[in-house]
Amino acid sequence: MSSDQKYKLEEVAKHNTKNDCWLVINSKVYNVTPFLDDHPGGDDVLLTSTGKDATDDFEDVGHSDNAREMLNDYYVGDIDATSIPEKQNSGVKRQVSQSSAQADQSSGFLVKVLQFLLPLLILGLAFALKKYKE
């Protein structure tokens, strides 16, 4: 994943169709066109994130480490941060390592808690129903 290419948002925004889809995530530009048919959330999710800094959209979903690694296959260059409007620029200025680490920690913790609590909740519900029917 090495490219010295810098793109302006206006240029990236032109790539907004099913046949040509580029996204800006964490200050990097990705051509995700080949992935549109395989995206678990459908191609519309990706297409609605074109033409802007899609970092928040990407982070809000809580993508897996595998999904983050897959981005490397689609990397085409970096975004010129000066071309992003100030209200969108906050995602570009974020440090990638901090935001990724925080997202991974919080989603990992939540998954572990749910893996522990959900079976207990189901078991408790089963006992309650059994007791109720007696």
A tleap script that builds the chain and sets N, CA, C and O, in Angstrom:
source leaprc.protein.ff14SB
mol = sequence {
  NMET SER SER ASP GLN LYS TYR LYS LEU GLU
  GLU VAL ALA LYS HIE ASN THR LYS ASN ASP
  CYS TRP LEU VAL ILE ASN SER LYS VAL TYR
  ASN VAL THR PRO PHE LEU ASP ASP HIE PRO
  GLY GLY ASP ASP VAL LEU LEU THR SER THR
  GLY LYS ASP ALA THR ASP ASP PHE GLU ASP
  VAL GLY HIE SER ASP ASN ALA ARG GLU MET
  LEU ASN ASP TYR TYR VAL GLY ASP ILE ASP
  ALA THR SER ILE PRO GLU LYS GLN ASN SER
  GLY VAL LYS ARG GLN VAL SER GLN SER SER
  ALA GLN ALA ASP GLN SER SER GLY PHE LEU
  VAL LYS VAL LEU GLN PHE LEU LEU PRO LEU
  LEU ILE LEU GLY LEU ALA PHE ALA LEU LYS
  LYS TYR LYS CGLU
}
set mol.1.N position { 0.842 -1.173 0.000 }
set mol.1.CA position { 0.000 0.000 0.000 }
set mol.1.C position { 0.886 1.234 0.000 }
set mol.1.O position { 1.092 1.852 1.044 }
set mol.2.N position { 1.398 1.589 -1.139 }
set mol.2.CA position { 2.180 2.819 -1.183 }
set mol.2.C position { 1.839 3.568 -2.460 }
set mol.2.O position { 1.989 3.053 -3.568 }
set mol.3.N position { 1.384 4.780 -2.275 }
set mol.3.CA position { 1.068 5.648 -3.385 }
set mol.3.C position { 1.309 7.079 -2.933 }
set mol.3.O position { 0.855 7.496 -1.868 }
set mol.4.N position { 2.026 7.815 -3.754 }
set mol.4.CA position { 2.300 9.210 -3.426 }
set mol.4.C position { 1.228 10.129 -4.003 }
set mol.4.O position { 1.318 11.350 -3.873 }
set mol.5.N position { 0.227 9.551 -4.632 }
set mol.5.CA position { -0.821 10.325 -5.280 }
set mol.5.C position { -1.688 11.036 -4.248 }
set mol.5.O position { -2.129 10.431 -3.271 }
set mol.6.N position { -1.929 12.332 -4.476 }
set mol.6.CA position { -2.849 13.116 -3.635 }
set mol.6.C position { -4.030 13.524 -4.500 }
set mol.6.O position { -3.856 13.961 -5.638 }
set mol.7.N position { -5.225 13.379 -3.958 }
set mol.7.CA position { -6.445 13.713 -4.682 }
set mol.7.C position { -7.196 14.811 -3.950 }
set mol.7.O position { -7.208 14.862 -2.720 }
set mol.8.N position { -7.810 15.672 -4.706 }
set mol.8.CA position { -8.723 16.668 -4.150 }
set mol.8.C position { -10.100 16.019 -4.047 }
set mol.8.O position { -10.446 15.136 -4.831 }
set mol.9.N position { -10.878 16.472 -3.065 }
set mol.9.CA position { -12.207 15.894 -2.855 }
set mol.9.C position { -13.074 16.021 -4.105 }
set mol.9.O position { -13.852 15.119 -4.416 }
set mol.10.N position { -12.942 17.138 -4.824 }
set mol.10.CA position { -13.747 17.334 -6.035 }
set mol.10.C position { -13.476 16.215 -7.048 }
set mol.10.O position { -14.389 15.753 -7.731 }
set mol.11.N position { -12.226 15.791 -7.134 }
set mol.11.CA position { -11.863 14.724 -8.071 }
set mol.11.C position { -12.413 13.379 -7.597 }
set mol.11.O position { -12.951 12.608 -8.391 }
set mol.12.N position { -12.275 13.106 -6.309 }
set mol.12.CA position { -12.771 11.853 -5.745 }
set mol.12.C position { -14.292 11.783 -5.878 }
set mol.12.O position { -14.845 10.716 -6.145 }
set mol.13.N position { -14.958 12.904 -5.695 }
set mol.13.CA position { -16.425 12.956 -5.746 }
set mol.13.C position { -16.982 12.563 -7.110 }
set mol.13.O position { -18.140 12.157 -7.204 }
set mol.14.N position { -16.191 12.672 -8.155 }
set mol.14.CA position { -16.641 12.287 -9.498 }
set mol.14.C position { -16.806 10.774 -9.629 }
set mol.14.O position { -17.490 10.293 -10.532 }
set mol.15.N position { -16.186 10.042 -8.735 }
set mol.15.CA position { -16.236 8.576 -8.759 }
set mol.15.C position { -17.354 8.122 -7.829 }
set mol.15.O position { -17.100 7.683 -6.708 }
set mol.16.N position { -18.602 8.231 -8.307 }
set mol.16.CA position { -19.756 8.008 -7.429 }
set mol.16.C position { -20.835 7.111 -8.034 }
set mol.16.O position { -22.022 7.279 -7.756 }
set mol.17.N position { -20.415 6.168 -8.854 }
set mol.17.CA position { -21.373 5.264 -9.496 }
set mol.17.C position { -21.007 3.804 -9.206 }
set mol.17.O position { -19.938 3.512 -8.670 }
set mol.18.N position { -21.918 2.896 -9.575 }
set mol.18.CA position { -21.647 1.472 -9.387 }
set mol.18.C position { -20.459 1.002 -10.213 }
set mol.18.O position { -19.810 0.014 -9.871 }
set mol.19.N position { -20.179 1.704 -11.291 }
set mol.19.CA position { -19.061 1.321 -12.157 }
set mol.19.C position { -17.763 2.018 -11.778 }
set mol.19.O position { -16.711 1.707 -12.336 }
set mol.20.N position { -17.821 2.945 -10.848 }
set mol.20.CA position { -16.636 3.720 -10.465 }
set mol.20.C position { -16.906 4.388 -9.113 }
set mol.20.O position { -17.463 5.485 -9.059 }
set mol.21.N position { -16.508 3.725 -8.025 }
set mol.21.CA position { -16.841 4.198 -6.677 }
set mol.21.C position { -15.585 4.358 -5.833 }
set mol.21.O position { -14.873 3.390 -5.564 }
set mol.22.N position { -15.320 5.614 -5.413 }
set mol.22.CA position { -14.169 5.911 -4.561 }
set mol.22.C position { -14.661 6.478 -3.238 }
set mol.22.O position { -15.658 7.198 -3.195 }
set mol.23.N position { -13.959 6.149 -2.160 }
set mol.23.CA position { -14.296 6.642 -0.831 }
set mol.23.C position { -13.079 7.269 -0.164 }
set mol.23.O position { -11.941 6.891 -0.443 }
set mol.24.N position { -13.332 8.235 0.723 }
set mol.24.CA position { -12.292 8.844 1.549 }
set mol.24.C position { -12.525 8.369 2.981 }
set mol.24.O position { -13.556 8.662 3.586 }
set mol.25.N position { -11.540 7.624 3.515 }
set mol.25.CA position { -11.621 7.106 4.878 }
set mol.25.C position { -10.269 7.331 5.541 }
set mol.25.O position { -9.238 6.899 5.028 }
set mol.26.N position { -10.279 8.006 6.680 }
set mol.26.CA position { -9.049 8.261 7.434 }
set mol.26.C position { -7.942 8.861 6.569 }
set mol.26.O position { -6.801 8.402 6.596 }
set mol.27.N position { -8.291 9.879 5.814 }
set mol.27.CA position { -7.350 10.645 4.984 }
set mol.27.C position { -6.804 9.876 3.791 }
set mol.27.O position { -5.869 10.334 3.134 }
set mol.28.N position { -7.373 8.721 3.507 }
set mol.28.CA position { -6.913 7.920 2.379 }
set mol.28.C position { -8.048 7.733 1.381 }
set mol.28.O position { -9.225 7.751 1.742 }
set mol.29.N position { -7.671 7.552 0.124 }
set mol.29.CA position { -8.652 7.381 -0.950 }
set mol.29.C position { -8.636 5.913 -1.389 }
set mol.29.O position { -7.580 5.328 -1.627 }
set mol.30.N position { -9.832 5.339 -1.488 }
set mol.30.CA position { -9.965 3.937 -1.863 }
set mol.30.C position { -10.913 3.797 -3.046 }
set mol.30.O position { -11.987 4.397 -3.067 }
set mol.31.N position { -10.505 2.996 -4.036 }
set mol.31.CA position { -11.369 2.650 -5.153 }
set mol.31.C position { -12.025 1.322 -4.785 }
set mol.31.O position { -11.425 0.260 -4.954 }
set mol.32.N position { -13.253 1.386 -4.283 }
set mol.32.CA position { -13.945 0.194 -3.797 }
set mol.32.C position { -14.880 -0.411 -4.840 }
set mol.32.O position { -15.706 -1.263 -4.514 }
set mol.33.N position { -14.754 0.021 -6.079 }
set mol.33.CA position { -15.623 -0.476 -7.145 }
set mol.33.C position { -15.676 -2.004 -7.203 }
set mol.33.O position { -16.766 -2.569 -7.290 }
set mol.34.N position { -14.519 -2.691 -7.157 }
set mol.34.CA position { -14.579 -4.153 -7.246 }
set mol.34.C position { -15.268 -4.819 -6.052 }
set mol.34.O position { -15.660 -5.983 -6.134 }
set mol.35.N position { -15.416 -4.094 -4.957 }
set mol.35.CA position { -15.989 -4.657 -3.740 }
set mol.35.C position { -17.491 -4.408 -3.607 }
set mol.35.O position { -18.130 -4.974 -2.721 }
set mol.36.N position { -18.054 -3.582 -4.461 }
set mol.36.CA position { -19.462 -3.197 -4.319 }
set mol.36.C position { -20.403 -4.398 -4.232 }
set mol.36.O position { -21.290 -4.432 -3.380 }
set mol.37.N position { -20.211 -5.380 -5.109 }
set mol.37.CA position { -21.108 -6.540 -5.107 }
set mol.37.C position { -20.924 -7.428 -3.884 }
set mol.37.O position { -21.834 -8.168 -3.511 }
set mol.38.N position { -19.749 -7.360 -3.258 }
set mol.38.CA position { -19.452 -8.229 -2.122 }
set mol.38.C position { -19.705 -7.574 -0.772 }
set mol.38.O position { -19.662 -8.252 0.255 }
set mol.39.N position { -19.967 -6.269 -0.751 }
set mol.39.CA position { -20.131 -5.575 0.520 }
set mol.39.C position { -21.363 -6.107 1.254 }
set mol.39.O position { -22.463 -6.102 0.701 }
set mol.40.N position { -21.185 -6.566 2.500 }
set mol.40.CA position { -22.307 -7.157 3.245 }
set mol.40.C position { -23.499 -6.214 3.419 }
set mol.40.O position { -24.639 -6.670 3.505 }
set mol.41.N position { -23.248 -4.915 3.472 }
set mol.41.CA position { -24.339 -3.963 3.645 }
set mol.41.C position { -24.970 -3.523 2.339 }
set mol.41.O position { -25.894 -2.710 2.342 }
set mol.42.N position { -24.481 -4.052 1.214 }
set mol.42.CA position { -24.992 -3.673 -0.096 }
set mol.42.C position { -24.229 -2.497 -0.669 }
set mol.42.O position { -23.560 -1.761 0.056 }
set mol.43.N position { -24.334 -2.328 -1.965 }
set mol.43.CA position { -23.584 -1.266 -2.640 }
set mol.43.C position { -24.126 0.128 -2.337 }
set mol.43.O position { -23.382 1.106 -2.407 }
set mol.44.N position { -25.413 0.231 -2.000 }
set mol.44.CA position { -25.996 1.545 -1.712 }
set mol.44.C position { -25.324 2.221 -0.521 }
set mol.44.O position { -25.177 3.443 -0.494 }
set mol.45.N position { -24.919 1.424 0.456 }
set mol.45.CA position { -24.255 1.968 1.639 }
set mol.45.C position { -22.965 2.671 1.230 }
set mol.45.O position { -22.665 3.767 1.702 }
set mol.46.N position { -22.217 2.032 0.355 }
set mol.46.CA position { -20.958 2.627 -0.104 }
set mol.46.C position { -21.216 3.826 -1.003 }
set mol.46.O position { -20.542 4.850 -0.886 }
set mol.47.N position { -22.178 3.706 -1.889 }
set mol.47.CA position { -22.461 4.793 -2.833 }
set mol.47.C position { -22.942 6.061 -2.121 }
set mol.47.O position { -22.680 7.169 -2.591 }
set mol.48.N position { -23.636 5.911 -1.005 }
set mol.48.CA position { -24.094 7.096 -0.280 }
set mol.48.C position { -22.958 7.784 0.483 }
set mol.48.O position { -23.127 8.898 0.979 }
set mol.49.N position { -21.818 7.127 0.573 }
set mol.49.CA position { -20.673 7.710 1.277 }
set mol.49.C position { -19.673 8.365 0.328 }
set mol.49.O position { -18.613 8.815 0.764 }
set mol.50.N position { -19.993 8.424 -0.949 }
set mol.50.CA position { -19.088 9.056 -1.907 }
set mol.50.C position { -19.212 10.575 -1.836 }
set mol.50.O position { -20.221 11.110 -1.378 }
set mol.51.N position { -18.171 11.252 -2.297 }
set mol.51.CA position { -18.211 12.707 -2.399 }
set mol.51.C position { -18.030 13.446 -1.089 }
set mol.51.O position { -18.263 14.653 -1.019 }
set mol.52.N position { -17.614 12.730 -0.041 }
set mol.52.CA position { -17.419 13.351 1.265 }
set mol.52.C position { -16.378 12.540 2.027 }
set mol.52.O position { -15.922 11.498 1.558 }
set mol.53.N position { -16.013 13.025 3.192 }
set mol.53.CA position { -15.149 12.254 4.075 }
set mol.53.C position { -16.033 11.201 4.733 }
set mol.53.O position { -16.898 11.538 5.542 }
set mol.54.N position { -15.827 9.936 4.396 }
set mol.54.CA position { -16.675 8.849 4.882 }
set mol.54.C position { -16.116 8.184 6.134 }
set mol.54.O position { -16.563 7.101 6.510 }
set mol.55.N position { -15.145 8.820 6.782 }
set mol.55.CA position { -14.517 8.246 7.967 }
set mol.55.C position { -15.546 7.943 9.052 }
set mol.55.O position { -15.562 6.839 9.596 }
set mol.56.N position { -16.397 8.901 9.368 }
set mol.56.CA position { -17.394 8.691 10.422 }
set mol.56.C position { -18.350 7.563 10.055 }
set mol.56.O position { -18.707 6.748 10.906 }
set mol.57.N position { -18.768 7.514 8.788 }
set mol.57.CA position { -19.651 6.433 8.342 }
set mol.57.C position { -18.981 5.078 8.564 }
set mol.57.O position { -19.608 4.140 9.057 }
set mol.58.N position { -17.716 4.984 8.201 }
set mol.58.CA position { -16.962 3.736 8.335 }
set mol.58.C position { -16.781 3.357 9.802 }
set mol.58.O position { -16.983 2.201 10.174 }
set mol.59.N position { -16.404 4.319 10.629 }
set mol.59.CA position { -16.133 4.044 12.042 }
set mol.59.C position { -17.410 3.733 12.814 }
set mol.59.O position { -17.394 2.902 13.722 }
set mol.60.N position { -18.512 4.387 12.467 }
set mol.60.CA position { -19.768 4.186 13.195 }
set mol.60.C position { -20.283 2.751 13.079 }
set mol.60.O position { -20.968 2.259 13.976 }
set mol.61.N position { -19.959 2.098 11.996 }
set mol.61.CA position { -20.438 0.734 11.784 }
set mol.61.C position { -19.663 -0.263 12.634 }
set mol.61.O position { -20.185 -1.328 12.963 }
set mol.62.N position { -18.428 0.064 12.992 }
set mol.62.CA position { -17.621 -0.848 13.795 }
set mol.62.C position { -17.070 -1.999 12.979 }
set mol.62.O position { -17.259 -3.162 13.334 }
set mol.63.N position { -16.392 -1.684 11.894 }
set mol.63.CA position { -15.839 -2.712 11.013 }
set mol.63.C position { -14.791 -3.572 11.730 }
set mol.63.O position { -14.103 -3.110 12.640 }
set mol.64.N position { -14.692 -4.797 11.308 }
set mol.64.CA position { -13.742 -5.752 11.881 }
set mol.64.C position { -12.319 -5.426 11.427 }
set mol.64.O position { -12.104 -4.621 10.521 }
set mol.65.N position { -11.360 -6.072 12.081 }
set mol.65.CA position { -9.962 -5.921 11.672 }
set mol.65.C position { -9.780 -6.404 10.237 }
set mol.65.O position { -9.000 -5.834 9.474 }
set mol.66.N position { -10.503 -7.453 9.880 }
set mol.66.CA position { -10.418 -7.999 8.526 }
set mol.66.C position { -10.889 -6.963 7.501 }
set mol.66.O position { -10.273 -6.802 6.448 }
set mol.67.N position { -11.969 -6.271 7.810 }
set mol.67.CA position { -12.484 -5.240 6.898 }
set mol.67.C position { -11.473 -4.105 6.754 }
set mol.67.O position { -11.280 -3.571 5.663 }
set mol.68.N position { -10.839 -3.747 7.852 }
set mol.68.CA position { -9.830 -2.679 7.818 }
set mol.68.C position { -8.632 -3.095 6.970 }
set mol.68.O position { -8.079 -2.285 6.227 }
set mol.69.N position { -8.236 -4.354 7.083 }
set mol.69.CA position { -7.121 -4.851 6.279 }
set mol.69.C position { -7.482 -4.897 4.802 }
set mol.69.O position { -6.633 -4.657 3.942 }
set mol.70.N position { -8.743 -5.206 4.507 }
set mol.70.CA position { -9.182 -5.267 3.108 }
set mol.70.C position { -9.043 -3.916 2.414 }
set mol.70.O position { -8.842 -3.860 1.201 }
set mol.71.N position { -9.148 -2.838 3.167 }
set mol.71.CA position { -9.012 -1.507 2.575 }
set mol.71.C position { -7.686 -1.355 1.839 }
set mol.71.O position { -7.611 -0.649 0.832 }
set mol.72.N position { -6.641 -2.013 2.337 }
set mol.72.CA position { -5.329 -1.913 1.700 }
set mol.72.C position { -5.371 -2.321 0.223 }
set mol.72.O position { -4.632 -1.781 -0.600 }
set mol.73.N position { -6.237 -3.273 -0.098 }
set mol.73.CA position { -6.345 -3.748 -1.489 }
set mol.73.C position { -6.928 -2.690 -2.419 }
set mol.73.O position { -6.743 -2.761 -3.633 }
set mol.74.N position { -7.626 -1.715 -1.859 }
set mol.74.CA position { -8.333 -0.726 -2.678 }
set mol.74.C position { -7.715 0.674 -2.608 }
set mol.74.O position { -8.243 1.616 -3.199 }
set mol.75.N position { -6.620 0.807 -1.903 }
set mol.75.CA position { -5.960 2.106 -1.701 }
set mol.75.C position { -5.405 2.645 -3.015 }
set mol.75.O position { -4.716 1.938 -3.750 }
set mol.76.N position { -5.721 3.925 -3.302 }
set mol.76.CA position { -5.189 4.562 -4.520 }
set mol.76.C position { -4.387 5.819 -4.216 }
set mol.76.O position { -3.666 6.303 -5.089 }
set mol.77.N position { -4.487 6.362 -3.011 }
set mol.77.CA position { -3.723 7.562 -2.669 }
set mol.77.C position { -4.280 8.236 -1.432 }
set mol.77.O position { -5.108 7.672 -0.716 }
set mol.78.N position { -3.814 9.448 -1.192 }
set mol.78.CA position { -4.238 10.220 -0.030 }
set mol.78.C position { -5.118 11.382 -0.470 }
set mol.78.O position { -5.072 11.813 -1.622 }
set mol.79.N position { -5.913 11.877 0.460 }
set mol.79.CA position { -6.763 13.033 0.176 }
set mol.79.C position { -6.001 14.306 0.516 }
set mol.79.O position { -5.241 14.351 1.483 }
set mol.80.N position { -6.211 15.316 -0.273 }
set mol.80.CA position { -5.676 16.647 0.026 }
set mol.80.C position { -6.626 17.258 1.049 }
set mol.80.O position { -7.736 17.668 0.709 }
set mol.81.N position { -6.184 17.315 2.304 }
set mol.81.CA position { -7.054 17.756 3.401 }
set mol.81.C position { -7.586 19.170 3.190 }
set mol.81.O position { -8.644 19.512 3.719 }
set mol.82.N position { -6.878 19.992 2.433 }
set mol.82.CA position { -7.339 21.357 2.205 }
set mol.82.C position { -8.555 21.398 1.281 }
set mol.82.O position { -9.227 22.426 1.194 }
set mol.83.N position { -8.844 20.299 0.593 }
set mol.83.CA position { -9.980 20.286 -0.326 }
set mol.83.C position { -11.278 19.845 0.337 }
set mol.83.O position { -12.334 19.858 -0.295 }
set mol.84.N position { -11.206 19.457 1.601 }
set mol.84.CA position { -12.397 19.017 2.322 }
set mol.84.C position { -12.964 20.186 3.112 }
set mol.84.O position { -12.226 20.845 3.845 }
set mol.85.N position { -14.258 20.457 2.979 }
set mol.85.CA position { -14.867 21.552 3.745 }
set mol.85.C position { -14.629 21.369 5.240 }
set mol.85.O position { -14.567 20.239 5.726 }
set mol.86.N position { -14.498 22.457 5.959 }
set mol.86.CA position { -14.143 22.428 7.378 }
set mol.86.C position { -15.075 21.552 8.206 }
set mol.86.O position { -14.606 20.859 9.109 }
set mol.87.N position { -16.374 21.556 7.934 }
set mol.87.CA position { -17.299 20.747 8.733 }
set mol.87.C position { -17.054 19.252 8.547 }
set mol.87.O position { -17.386 18.461 9.429 }
set mol.88.N position { -16.479 18.856 7.418 }
set mol.88.CA position { -16.156 17.453 7.188 }
set mol.88.C position { -14.717 17.137 7.566 }
set mol.88.O position { -14.357 15.967 7.695 }
set mol.89.N position { -13.910 18.132 7.739 }
set mol.89.CA position { -12.478 17.962 7.904 }
set mol.89.C position { -12.090 17.292 9.214 }
set mol.89.O position { -10.955 16.833 9.346 }
set mol.90.N position { -12.983 17.221 10.175 }
set mol.90.CA position { -12.631 16.644 11.465 }
set mol.90.C position { -12.208 15.186 11.332 }
set mol.90.O position { -11.289 14.753 12.027 }
set mol.91.N position { -12.847 14.426 10.467 }
set mol.91.CA position { -12.479 13.025 10.270 }
set mol.91.C position { -11.121 12.876 9.642 }
set mol.91.O position { -10.411 11.914 9.934 }
set mol.92.N position { -10.737 13.797 8.788 }
set mol.92.CA position { -9.443 13.716 8.131 }
set mol.92.C position { -8.334 14.044 9.106 }
set mol.92.O position { -7.253 13.460 9.028 }
set mol.93.N position { -8.577 14.963 10.021 }
set mol.93.CA position { -7.539 15.375 10.954 }
set mol.93.C position { -7.315 14.364 12.064 }
set mol.93.O position { -6.283 14.394 12.734 }
set mol.94.N position { -8.276 13.467 12.264 }
set mol.94.CA position { -8.146 12.457 13.297 }
set mol.94.C position { -6.935 11.581 13.030 }
set mol.94.O position { -6.628 11.270 11.879 }
set mol.95.N position { -6.258 11.189 14.077 }
set mol.95.CA position { -5.126 10.290 13.887 }
set mol.95.C position { -5.674 8.885 13.742 }
set mol.95.O position { -6.462 8.423 14.567 }
set mol.96.N position { -5.250 8.211 12.688 }
set mol.96.CA position { -5.783 6.902 12.352 }
set mol.96.C position { -5.521 5.893 13.459 }
set mol.96.O position { -6.416 5.124 13.810 }
set mol.97.N position { -4.340 5.878 14.006 }
set mol.97.CA position { -4.026 4.862 15.005 }
set mol.97.C position { -4.887 5.011 16.247 }
set mol.97.O position { -5.306 4.008 16.825 }
set mol.98.N position { -5.163 6.240 16.672 }
set mol.98.CA position { -5.986 6.436 17.862 }
set mol.98.C position { -7.423 6.022 17.617 }
set mol.98.O position { -8.007 5.308 18.433 }
set mol.99.N position { -8.001 6.455 16.514 }
set mol.99.CA position { -9.408 6.158 16.264 }
set mol.99.C position { -9.613 4.669 16.030 }
set mol.99.O position { -10.609 4.106 16.484 }
set mol.100.N position { -8.692 4.025 15.332 }
set mol.100.CA position { -8.812 2.592 15.091 }
set mol.100.C position { -8.697 1.819 16.386 }
set mol.100.O position { -9.468 0.892 16.634 }
set mol.101.N position { -7.739 2.195 17.211 }
set mol.101.CA position { -7.534 1.493 18.473 }
set mol.101.C position { -8.739 1.656 19.386 }
set mol.101.O position { -9.170 0.690 20.016 }
set mol.102.N position { -9.288 2.862 19.466 }
set mol.102.CA position { -10.449 3.102 20.320 }
set mol.102.C position { -11.659 2.335 19.813 }
set mol.102.O position { -12.391 1.743 20.606 }
set mol.103.N position { -11.877 2.337 18.517 }
set mol.103.CA position { -13.022 1.622 17.948 }
set mol.103.C position { -12.880 0.126 18.175 }
set mol.103.O position { -13.852 -0.546 18.519 }
set mol.104.N position { -11.675 -0.400 17.985 }
set mol.104.CA position { -11.450 -1.819 18.191 }
set mol.104.C position { -11.656 -2.195 19.650 }
set mol.104.O position { -12.258 -3.229 19.939 }
set mol.105.N position { -11.162 -1.364 20.585 }
set mol.105.CA position { -11.304 -1.664 22.001 }
set mol.105.C position { -12.758 -1.646 22.425 }
set mol.105.O position { -13.222 -2.562 23.105 }
set mol.106.N position { -13.483 -0.608 22.028 }
set mol.106.CA position { -14.870 -0.493 22.482 }
set mol.106.C position { -15.751 -1.569 21.862 }
set mol.106.O position { -16.589 -2.146 22.555 }
set mol.107.N position { -15.581 -1.851 20.572 }
set mol.107.CA position { -16.408 -2.883 19.950 }
set mol.107.C position { -16.007 -4.265 20.454 }
set mol.107.O position { -16.865 -5.134 20.611 }
set mol.108.N position { -14.703 -4.485 20.713 }
set mol.108.CA position { -14.252 -5.769 21.239 }
set mol.108.C position { -14.802 -6.029 22.628 }
set mol.108.O position { -15.216 -7.146 22.936 }
set mol.109.N position { -14.808 -5.005 23.469 }
set mol.109.CA position { -15.342 -5.134 24.816 }
set mol.109.C position { -16.833 -5.448 24.779 }
set mol.109.O position { -17.314 -6.322 25.500 }
set mol.110.N position { -17.555 -4.725 23.928 }
set mol.110.CA position { -18.999 -4.936 23.817 }
set mol.110.C position { -19.311 -6.359 23.362 }
set mol.110.O position { -20.231 -6.990 23.883 }
set mol.111.N position { -18.561 -6.859 22.408 }
set mol.111.CA position { -18.777 -8.221 21.918 }
set mol.111.C position { -18.536 -9.229 23.039 }
set mol.111.O position { -19.311 -10.171 23.205 }
set mol.112.N position { -17.472 -9.036 23.803 }
set mol.112.CA position { -17.173 -9.961 24.898 }
set mol.112.C position { -18.274 -9.947 25.952 }
set mol.112.O position { -18.671 -10.998 26.457 }
set mol.113.N position { -18.764 -8.758 26.283 }
set mol.113.CA position { -19.833 -8.654 27.270 }
set mol.113.C position { -21.095 -9.348 26.753 }
set mol.113.O position { -21.750 -10.086 27.489 }
set mol.114.N position { -21.428 -9.107 25.483 }
set mol.114.CA position { -22.629 -9.733 24.927 }
set mol.114.C position { -22.489 -11.246 24.830 }
set mol.114.O position { -23.459 -11.972 25.044 }
set mol.115.N position { -21.292 -11.726 24.510 }
set mol.115.CA position { -21.080 -13.170 24.441 }
set mol.115.C position { -21.270 -13.820 25.805 }
set mol.115.O position { -21.662 -14.985 25.885 }
set mol.116.N position { -21.002 -13.095 26.858 }
set mol.116.CA position { -21.172 -13.617 28.205 }
set mol.116.C position { -22.612 -13.465 28.697 }
set mol.116.O position { -23.191 -14.400 29.250 }
set mol.117.N position { -23.185 -12.272 28.487 }
set mol.117.CA position { -24.504 -11.981 29.049 }
set mol.117.C position { -25.669 -12.589 28.276 }
set mol.117.O position { -26.661 -12.998 28.880 }
set mol.118.N position { -25.564 -12.654 26.972 }
set mol.118.CA position { -26.684 -13.150 26.171 }
set mol.118.C position { -27.055 -14.587 26.525 }
set mol.118.O position { -28.239 -14.861 26.718 }
set mol.119.N position { -26.105 -15.518 26.621 }
set mol.119.CA position { -26.500 -16.880 27.030 }
set mol.119.C position { -27.113 -16.924 28.433 }
set mol.119.O position { -28.040 -17.693 28.687 }
set mol.120.N position { -26.588 -16.092 29.342 }
set mol.120.CA position { -27.166 -16.053 30.689 }
set mol.120.C position { -28.601 -15.533 30.657 }
set mol.120.O position { -29.472 -16.043 31.361 }
set mol.121.N position { -28.832 -14.526 29.842 }
set mol.121.CA position { -30.172 -13.973 29.706 }
set mol.121.C position { -31.148 -15.014 29.141 }
set mol.121.O position { -32.274 -15.149 29.620 }
set mol.122.N position { -30.703 -15.735 28.130 }
set mol.122.CA position { -31.550 -16.779 27.523 }
set mol.122.C position { -31.825 -17.884 28.538 }
set mol.122.O position { -32.954 -18.363 28.649 }
set mol.123.N position { -30.803 -18.285 29.273 }
set mol.123.CA position { -30.969 -19.316 30.295 }
set mol.123.C position { -31.943 -18.853 31.377 }
set mol.123.O position { -32.815 -19.613 31.799 }
set mol.124.N position { -31.793 -17.616 31.820 }
set mol.124.CA position { -32.700 -17.073 32.823 }
set mol.124.C position { -34.134 -17.027 32.324 }
set mol.124.O position { -35.068 -17.327 33.068 }
set mol.125.N position { -34.306 -16.654 31.072 }
set mol.125.CA position { -35.640 -16.608 30.469 }
set mol.125.C position { -36.249 -18.002 30.391 }
set mol.125.O position { -37.442 -18.177 30.643 }
set mol.126.N position { -35.436 -18.989 30.044 }
set mol.126.CA position { -35.932 -20.365 29.964 }
set mol.126.C position { -36.392 -20.851 31.339 }
set mol.126.O position { -37.450 -21.469 31.455 }
set mol.127.N position { -35.598 -20.573 32.388 }
set mol.127.CA position { -35.996 -20.963 33.745 }
set mol.127.C position { -37.270 -20.241 34.176 }
set mol.127.O position { -38.143 -20.841 34.803 }
set mol.128.N position { -37.376 -18.968 33.845 }
set mol.128.CA position { -38.564 -18.196 34.219 }
set mol.128.C position { -39.807 -18.761 33.536 }
set mol.128.O position { -40.857 -18.897 34.165 }
set mol.129.N position { -39.688 -19.088 32.252 }
set mol.129.CA position { -40.835 -19.656 31.534 }
set mol.129.C position { -41.224 -21.024 32.109 }
set mol.129.O position { -42.406 -21.339 32.240 }
set mol.130.N position { -40.219 -21.823 32.446 }
set mol.130.CA position { -40.511 -23.134 33.026 }
set mol.130.C position { -41.230 -22.991 34.359 }
set mol.130.O position { -42.194 -23.703 34.641 }
set mol.131.N position { -40.748 -22.065 35.168 }
set mol.131.CA position { -41.348 -21.831 36.485 }
set mol.131.C position { -42.774 -21.285 36.332 }
set mol.131.O position { -43.663 -21.642 37.105 }
set mol.132.N position { -42.983 -20.433 35.352 }
set mol.132.CA position { -44.289 -19.826 35.108 }
set mol.132.C position { -45.316 -20.879 34.690 }
set mol.132.O position { -46.479 -20.817 35.088 }
set mol.133.N position { -44.873 -21.841 33.885 }
set mol.133.CA position { -45.784 -22.868 33.367 }
set mol.133.C position { -46.153 -23.912 34.448 }
set mol.133.O position { -47.150 -24.620 34.309 }
set mol.134.N position { -45.363 -23.999 35.501 }
set mol.134.CA position { -45.655 -24.990 36.557 }
set mol.134.C position { -46.789 -24.607 37.435 }
set mol.134.O position { -47.134 -25.348 38.356 }
savepdb mol mol.pdb
quit
